[in-house]
Amino acid sequence: MGNSDFATTSRRRPMPPATIESIDATGSAAVRHIASLAIQCTQVGRPEVAEGLMAVAAAIGNAVQDVVDGIAETASSPLPH
Protein backbone atom coordinates (compact mmCIF):
# COMPACT_ATOMS: atom_id res chain seq x y z
CA MET A 1 0.00 0.00 0.00
CA GLY A 2 1.50 3.34 -1.06
CA ASN A 3 1.35 6.59 0.84
CA SER A 4 -1.54 7.86 -1.27
CA ASP A 5 -3.56 4.74 -0.37
CA PHE A 6 -2.83 5.28 3.29
CA ALA A 7 -3.81 8.93 3.10
CA THR A 8 -7.20 8.09 1.62
CA THR A 9 -8.06 5.22 3.95
CA SER A 10 -6.75 6.36 7.32
CA ARG A 11 -8.36 8.75 9.77
CA ARG A 12 -6.62 12.10 9.63
CA ARG A 13 -5.79 14.17 12.64
CA PRO A 14 -4.60 17.73 12.22
CA MET A 15 -0.90 18.10 12.80
CA PRO A 16 -0.13 20.67 15.48
CA PRO A 17 1.09 23.98 14.03
CA ALA A 18 4.25 23.68 16.13
CA THR A 19 5.13 20.44 14.32
CA ILE A 20 4.64 22.04 10.91
CA GLU A 21 6.75 25.03 11.99
CA SER A 22 9.42 22.65 13.29
CA ILE A 23 9.58 20.79 9.97
CA ASP A 24 9.83 24.10 8.11
CA ALA A 25 12.49 25.49 10.48
CA THR A 26 14.59 22.33 10.31
CA GLY A 27 14.48 22.31 6.51
CA SER A 28 15.33 26.00 6.36
CA ALA A 29 18.29 25.48 8.69
CA ALA A 30 19.57 22.65 6.50
CA VAL A 31 19.28 24.80 3.38
CA ARG A 32 21.13 27.69 5.07
CA HIS A 33 23.91 25.37 6.23
CA ILE A 34 24.37 23.84 2.78
CA ALA A 35 24.34 27.30 1.19
CA SER A 36 27.04 28.37 3.65
CA LEU A 37 29.15 25.39 2.60
CA ALA A 38 28.61 26.35 -1.04
CA ILE A 39 29.89 29.86 -0.35
CA GLN A 40 32.97 28.41 1.31
CA CYS A 41 33.56 26.18 -1.71
CA THR A 42 33.40 29.20 -4.00
CA GLN A 43 35.86 31.06 -1.78
CA VAL A 44 38.41 28.24 -2.03
CA GLY A 45 38.08 27.97 -5.80
CA ARG A 46 35.66 25.05 -6.13
CA PRO A 47 32.66 26.61 -7.93
CA GLU A 48 31.64 23.24 -9.38
CA VAL A 49 31.19 21.83 -5.87
CA ALA A 50 29.32 24.98 -4.84
CA GLU A 51 26.98 24.56 -7.79
CA GLY A 52 26.22 20.97 -6.78
CA LEU A 53 25.62 21.98 -3.18
CA MET A 54 23.22 24.72 -4.25
CA ALA A 55 21.28 22.18 -6.32
CA VAL A 56 21.04 19.98 -3.22
CA ALA A 57 19.91 22.94 -1.12
CA ALA A 58 17.23 23.80 -3.67
CA ALA A 59 15.99 20.19 -3.75
CA ILE A 60 15.78 20.07 0.05
CA GLY A 61 13.96 23.41 0.14
CA ASN A 62 11.44 22.20 -2.45
CA ALA A 63 10.93 18.89 -0.64
CA VAL A 64 10.32 20.60 2.69
CA GLN A 65 7.83 22.96 1.07
CA ASP A 66 6.04 20.00 -0.52
CA VAL A 67 5.79 18.29 2.88
CA VAL A 68 4.46 21.42 4.58
CA ASP A 69 1.96 22.00 1.74
CA GLY A 70 0.90 18.34 1.86
CA ILE A 71 0.28 18.52 5.60
CA ALA A 72 -1.80 21.65 5.17
CA GLU A 73 -3.78 20.11 2.31
CA THR A 74 -4.41 16.89 4.24
CA ALA A 75 -5.47 18.80 7.34
CA SER A 76 -7.98 20.85 5.35
CA SER A 77 -9.56 17.94 3.47
CA PRO A 78 -12.57 16.08 4.87
CA LEU A 79 -12.15 12.71 6.52
CA PRO A 80 -13.06 9.71 4.35
CA HIS A 81 -16.26 7.89 5.24
N, C-alpha and C positions, 0 to 999 in steps of 0.2 A: 504494500500500500504506500503510495507516494504522499508527499506532504500535502498536495492539493486534495487528495482523498481524505486525509485526516482532517483538514480544515473544514471540509463540508460535512463531515459526519460526527465531529466531536462537539461537545458543548463549549461555547466560548465564554471566557471570563475576561472582562477588561483588564488590561495590563496597567498597573499603577503608573501614573505619570512619572514618578521618580525613576522607575525602571527604564522607561523610554528615554528619559533625559540622561540616565547613566549610560545606556547603549550609545547614544549620540555623543556624549562627552568622551567616552572611551575611544570611539572611532575617530573623533576629531583630534584627540591627543596623539593617536597613532599616526595620523596624516601629518600633523605638525612635526613629529619626531622624524619621520621619513623625509619630509621636505628639508629639515635641518641637515640631515645626513647628505642630501643631494647638494645643498649649498656647499657643504664642506668638500664634497667630491669635486665640484666645480673649482673651488679655491685651490685644490692641489693638482689641478690639471687633468681631471678625469671626467670631462663633460658627458662621455658616453655612459658612464655609470650613473651620473646624475640624471640623465634622461630616462634611464631604466627605472631608477628609484621614483621619479616623478610619475611615471606610468603606473607603478605599483600604488603610490599614494592616491592617484586619481581613481584607480579600481577599488581601493578600500573605501574611499569617500563615497563612491557611487553605491557600493554594496551596503554600507551603513545606512545611507539614505533610503535604499530600497527596503531594508528591514524596518526602519522607522515608519515609512509610508505603509508597508504591509501590515504592521501592527495597528496603525491608525485605521486602515481600511477594514481590517477584521473586527476591530472594536466597534466600528460604526455599522456593521452589517447585522441584519437580524439573525437570531439563532435558528438553525434548521429545525424542522418539526419532525 
